[in-house]
């Protein structure tokens, strides 16, 4: 049982690291610019594809959590989308703060 608790804590730390990577990458870009989830995975894991590629689902999940908190928008083909429904490539950008994002509720 103790191992399960530690694993959960590690998952939470890894998720927080991925969220932080997304926010840091976006903060370094101009307003309206986007990043790919792979950018965050590489920020967390380094440039070796054998290490960062397995983290792509984690990066997408982190983006979804940030969407739920209203911190970012996930887009597909340039249009805001629900990250839970998105299949294929997505992009992540900061919210514009102008209320133009689709209602998630």
C-alpha positions in Angstrom: 0.0 0.0 0.0 2.8 2.4 0.8 4.2 1.9 -2.7 0.8 2.9 -4.2 0.8 6.2 -2.2 4.4 7.0 -3.3 3.4 6.2 -6.9 0.4 8.6 -6.7 2.6 11.3 -5.3 5.1 10.8 -8.1 2.3 11.1 -10.6 1.1 14.3 -9.0 4.6 15.7 -9.1 5.1 14.7 -12.7 1.8 16.3 -13.6 2.7 19.5 -11.8 6.0 19.6 -13.6 4.3 19.2 -17.0 1.8 21.9 -16.2 4.6 24.2 -15.1 6.5 23.4 -18.3 3.5 24.4 -20.4 3.0 27.6 -18.6 6.7 28.5 -18.7 6.9 27.9 -22.4 3.8 30.0 -23.1 5.1 32.8 -20.9 8.2 33.0 -23.0 6.1 33.5 -26.2 4.1 36.4 -27.5 0.4 36.7 -26.8 -1.5 34.4 -29.1 1.4 32.1 -29.8 1.0 28.3 -29.3 3.0 25.4 -28.3 2.8 21.7 -29.1 2.4 19.2 -26.2 5.7 17.8 -27.4 7.4 21.1 -26.4 6.4 20.5 -22.8 7.3 16.8 -22.9 10.8 17.8 -24.1 11.1 20.5 -21.5 10.4 17.9 -18.8 12.3 14.9 -20.2 15.0 16.3 -22.5 15.6 16.0 -26.2 15.9 12.2 -26.4 12.7 11.0 -28.3 12.9 7.7 -26.5 12.3 9.6 -23.2 9.9 12.4 -24.2 7.6 10.6 -26.6 6.1 8.3 -23.9 5.2 11.5 -22.0 2.9 12.9 -24.8 -0.3 11.6 -23.1 0.9 13.2 -19.9 1.5 16.5 -21.7 -2.0 16.4 -23.2 -3.5 15.5 -19.8 -1.7 18.4 -18.2 -3.1 20.7 -20.9 -6.6 19.4 -20.2 -6.2 20.2 -16.5 -5.0 23.7 -17.4 -8.0 24.2 -19.7 -10.3 23.1 -16.8 -8.8 25.8 -14.7 -9.1 28.4 -17.4 -5.4 29.0 -17.8 -5.0 27.8 -21.4 -7.0 26.9 -24.5 -6.4 23.8 -26.6 -6.8 24.3 -30.3 -7.1 22.0 -33.3 -6.8 23.3 -36.8 -6.7 26.8 -35.2 -10.1 26.4 -33.4 -10.6 25.9 -29.7 -11.5 22.3 -28.9 -12.3 20.1 -26.0 -9.0 18.3 -25.2 -11.0 15.2 -24.2 -12.5 15.0 -27.7 -9.4 16.0 -29.7 -7.8 13.3 -31.8 -4.6 14.0 -33.6 -2.4 17.1 -33.3 -3.3 19.9 -30.9 -1.8 23.2 -29.9 -1.9 25.0 -26.6 -2.1 28.7 -26.0 -2.8 31.1 -23.2 -6.3 32.3 -22.7 -6.9 35.7 -24.2 -8.7 37.1 -21.2 -11.3 38.7 -23.5 -14.0 36.2 -22.8 -13.9 34.9 -26.4 -13.1 31.3 -25.4 -15.9 28.8 -25.7 -17.9 28.0 -22.6 -16.6 24.8 -21.1 -19.7 24.2 -19.0 
